[in-house]
């Protein structure tokens, strides 16, 4: 998958347990699970806060959206992995499915 890591790579012990796609922060807070990869078009500071709170494996910011340097710095501070892609959320979800990423439950 064509992903650009804008933060350092995660430790090798970090495991992806599934994926969750949403652009609503309250939805992610209520229904995502620790270990999942969050697929979104948002790349602002609150995304980092929610990803850290929910202990998500990574955030994939789609559709070529830019992530500001201050957001990247906060993500590094909070150990949140940020990845960016020009692909749409739909394409990213399809690729993750093809790679065998499934949602538990």
QUIJOQUI-V352053 format. One record per backbone hydrogen bond with DSSP energy under -1.0 kcal/mol. CO is the residue of the C=O (numbers start at 0). NH is the residue of the N-H. If there is no record, write none. Layout:
BEGIN
co:CO nh:NH
co:CO nh:NH
END
This chain:
BEGIN
co:0 nh:2
co:3 nh:83
co:10 nh:13
co:17 nh:36
co:19 nh:38
co:23 nh:27
co:24 nh:28
co:25 nh:29
co:26 nh:30
co:27 nh:31
co:32 nh:35
co:34 nh:16
co:35 nh:56
co:36 nh:19
co:37 nh:59
co:38 nh:21
co:39 nh:61
co:43 nh:46
co:44 nh:48
co:45 nh:49
co:46 nh:50
co:47 nh:51
co:48 nh:52
co:49 nh:53
co:50 nh:55
co:54 nh:34
co:57 nh:37
co:58 nh:82
co:59 nh:39
co:60 nh:84
co:61 nh:64
co:67 nh:71
co:68 nh:72
co:69 nh:73
co:70 nh:74
co:71 nh:75
co:72 nh:76
co:73 nh:77
co:74 nh:79
co:75 nh:78
co:80 nh:58
co:81 nh:5
co:82 nh:60
co:83 nh:3
co:84 nh:63
co:86 nh:62
co:87 nh:91
co:88 nh:92
co:89 nh:93
co:90 nh:94
co:91 nh:95
co:92 nh:96
co:93 nh:97
co:94 nh:98
co:95 nh:100
co:96 nh:99
END
